[in-house]
Amino acid sequence: MAPMLINAQKLNTYYGASHILRGIDFAVARGETIGLMGRNGMGKSTLLKSLMGLVKPRSGSVEIMGRSMMGRAPYEIAQLGIAYVPEGRGIFGNLSVVENLKMAARAGTQGQRDWTYERVLDTFPRLTERLNHGGQQLSGGEQQMLTIGRALMTNPDVLILDEATEGLAPLIAREIWRICGVIRESGLSSVIVDKNWKQVTQITDRNVILVKGQVAFSGTSAELLARPEVLSQHLGV
């Protein structure tokens, strides 16, 4: 049986004396799209940062492609095929759209080059109109598209998207959701954090809800939608 692309077990992560993640198990299989949900301050971003090596868990284990990566540097985890689109985007504002994309281009862990420069521009037609614009000249939505496009240029095995549409106008948010659907159809695994549970459950196979640093629900989108009391209790619907 092929190893999980990401497999975290019993993660405990602290910020100083504050115990944020409390014994969390979280795994991502090949080709799987997962929604990571929960109210603000429940540990979603901390979990992603713990997986990426940006925050060091105090105990537990993180395996990427079957290899223990606990305590390893973020760049080592990225080299194993995990692409992370953080909240706040983090594009290079002094580089053009073309430069932001091409600087990230590389083959994936299996030598795959499925996401070429041309394919990324086909997926993000808005960026085609902005190729020579500097990153700082783009709107928030265009910056988000550029960040996702740049992540895809690394030909990852897993794309992690933190706060996919936060702060974006409805029309732009709809475009981001379309792109998430295209990514899913391509067979690429992804983890999506967003407050819009209706949109998330339309494109995810499985959903995990965190409450105070613990997993309060884990199941398919159909199972979650069949339990409105869970949505009401944990997502405030």
NORMO-V455657 format. One record per residue. RES is the residue in one letter. PSI is psi in whole degrees, -180 to 180 (999 if undefined). D_CENTER is the distance of its C-alpha to the mean C-alpha in Angstrom with 1 decimal. Layout:
# NORMO-V455657
RES&PSI&D_CENTER  RES&PSI&D_CENTER
This chain:
# NORMO-V455657
M&132&24.7  A&141&21.7  P&155&19.6  M&146&16.2  L&-43&13.5  I&133&12.3  N&104&15.0  A&136&15.4  Q&131&18.7  K&47&20.4  L&130&18.3  N&116&20.3  T&137&19.0  Y&151&21.3  Y&103&21.6  G&-124&25.3  A&-7&27.1  S&122&24.4  H&104&23.0  I&-59&19.4  L&132&18.0  R&84&20.8  G&39&20.9  I&136&17.4  D&135&16.9  F&127&13.4  A&151&13.1  V&123&11.3  A&163&13.9  R&132&14.3  G&7&13.7  E&139&12.1  T&122&9.7  I&134&9.0  G&127&9.1  L&115&9.0  M&169&11.9  G&158&14.8  R&171&16.9  N&142&16.5  G&14&17.3  M&-5&16.6  G&7&14.3  K&-54&10.7  S&-35&9.8  T&-38&12.5  L&-47&11.1  L&-44&7.9  K&-32&10.5  S&-39&12.9  L&-36&10.9  M&-3&10.6  G&8&14.3  L&-26&14.1  V&136&15.9  K&115&18.4  P&149&18.9  R&-30&22.6  S&168&22.8  G&-168&21.1  S&147&19.6  V&119&16.4  E&134&16.9  I&121&14.9  M&35&16.8  G&0&19.6  R&133&20.1  S&125&20.3  M&18&18.1  M&124&19.1  G&5&20.0  R&162&19.1  A&150&18.0  P&-38&14.5  Y&-31&16.0  E&-38&17.2  I&-41&13.9  A&-39&12.5  Q&-19&15.8  L&10&15.1  G&20&12.5  I&117&9.1  A&131&7.5  Y&121&5.7  V&101&5.9  P&161&7.6  E&131&9.6  G&-4&12.7  R&-64&11.5  G&37&13.9  I&168&15.6  F&104&19.1  G&-25&21.4  N&1&24.5  L&152&23.3  S&170&23.6  V&-46&21.0  V&-47&22.5  E&-41&22.4  N&-41&18.8  L&-49&18.0  K&-27&20.7  M&-24&20.3  A&-10&16.9  A&127&18.5  R&164&19.0  A&155&19.4  G&-173&17.0  T&-26&18.0  Q&16&20.5  G&6&21.8  Q&142&20.0  R&50&19.9  D&-37&18.7  W&91&16.8  T&169&19.8  Y&-44&20.4  E&-40&22.4  R&-39&19.8  V&-43&17.2  L&-33&20.0  D&-36&21.0  T&-31&17.5  F&72&17.6  P&-28&21.4  R&-35&21.3  L&-29&20.4  T&-32&23.5  E&-7&25.6  R&20&24.3  L&-39&24.4  N&5&26.9  H&145&25.6  G&154&24.3  G&-36&20.9  Q&-12&22.6  Q&-8&24.4  L&154&21.5  S&169&20.7  G&-42&17.6  G&-40&16.3  E&-36&17.4  Q&-39&15.7  Q&-42&12.3  M&-42&13.3  L&-40&14.4  T&-42&11.3  I&-44&9.4  G&-42&12.7  R&-41&13.1  A&-41&10.0  L&-30&11.5  M&-16&14.8  T&-1&14.0  N&59&14.1  P&168&11.4  D&-27&11.5  V&132&7.9  L&123&5.0  I&122&1.7  L&106&2.4  D&122&5.1  E&69&8.3  A&-41&8.0  T&16&11.8  E&129&13.3  G&5&16.7  L&148&16.9  A&150&20.0  P&-40&20.1  L&-42&20.9  I&-41&18.0  A&-40&15.6  R&-37&17.2  E&-39&16.6  I&-41&12.8  W&-38&13.0  R&-43&15.3  I&-40&13.1  C&-38&10.3  G&-41&13.5  V&-42&14.6  I&-42&11.6  R&-45&12.2  E&-23&15.8  S&-12&15.5  G&-1&14.8  L&133&11.5  S&146&9.4  S&154&6.0  V&123&4.3  I&125&4.8  V&126&6.6  D&152&9.8  K&-17&13.5  N&85&14.7  W&-29&15.1  K&-43&17.4  Q&-41&15.0  V&-48&12.1  T&-17&14.9  Q&-25&16.2  I&-1&13.5  T&152&12.3  D&-37&14.4  R&152&14.0  N&143&13.1  V&127&13.3  I&128&14.9  L&138&15.5  V&117&18.9  K&47&20.2  G&14&18.0  Q&156&18.9  V&114&17.7  A&-22&19.9  F&140&18.8  S&121&17.2  G&179&18.2  T&165&17.9  S&-40&17.4  A&-42&21.2  E&-39&22.0  L&-45&20.1  L&-23&21.8  A&-4&25.0  R&73&24.9  P&-26&25.1  E&-31&26.4  V&-45&23.0  L&-44&21.3  S&-45&24.2  Q&-42&24.3  H&-19&20.7  L&-1&19.2  G&30&22.5  V&999&23.0
